[in-house]
């Protein structure tokens, strides 16, 4: 492993990552004698950096940050135009240093820097599935565009919460930010009616509070939205939650933290490799999506599973 690069988001963990970098870089050097690092200064910069590094022959790219940093690195793993992996042999990884870190929590990546970096150094890369989201699927093909996610994307209430949180400065977000955003959002949110096509074979139409397309299990700062999802099984877990009253949402949200949401009578789980989602009632307004905690665009969208699409070291 001769070409190792570390991409640091100094603003993650409410700025603590930048403050402790002088210590962390020496820990990394203890395990990787030679490596280069670069700080990001703005959103989505890591994606462009990763693409350039992979084209130049990088063997391993390690992010320092949270789920947002990991998502940007995952998007950089693929060509912008052809949507193929730039280098199938290269690997990515993450050193946890963020507030949310849901995918990191699911994988049980050690928070201790020494243990985490040692594990990255000595582990064999695993082939993980990746989700590809394509927007504008009912319009001209020339106007369609895509991005990727490694953990969870959802439409409905979850996306509205992320939209609410986008107005909160990152330095003021904590572990309970998502739940607080949830309580704030449900005051005005109404479930959306959508039509869903699974693998071009099965259709579902209904009014749903949340629809989550899951590659990992956890989102929203510790909520187990898809308790049985695995990032290497070749399928998405589609989790659909029926319309609920505000009181039901508050009372039943505990199931998200217990990992038993799949036992709730208003929760339905399907497995598929390709999922298309369309709006049914224009009077309900636009249906937003989010992916790995980042705001996406509106449906209609198509989700495609890229099986074993990325090498992940942990």
Secondary structure, DSSP 8 states (H G I E B T S, - for coil): ---EEEEE-TTTGGGHHHHTHHHHHHHHHHH-SS-EEEE--STTHHHHHHHHHHHTT-SEEEEEESHHHHHHHHHHTB-TTT-SBS-TT-EEEEEE-SS--HHHHHTT--SSHHHHHHHHHHS--EEEEEEEEEE-TTS-GGG-EEEEESSEEEEEHHHHHHHHHTTS-GGG--TTHHHHHHHHHTTT---EEEEEEETTTEEEEEEEEEEEEESSSEETTTEES-TT--TTSS-EEEEEEE---HHHHHHHTHHHHHT-GGGSTTEEEEEESEEEEEE--GGG---EEEETTEEEEES-EEEEEEEEEEEE--
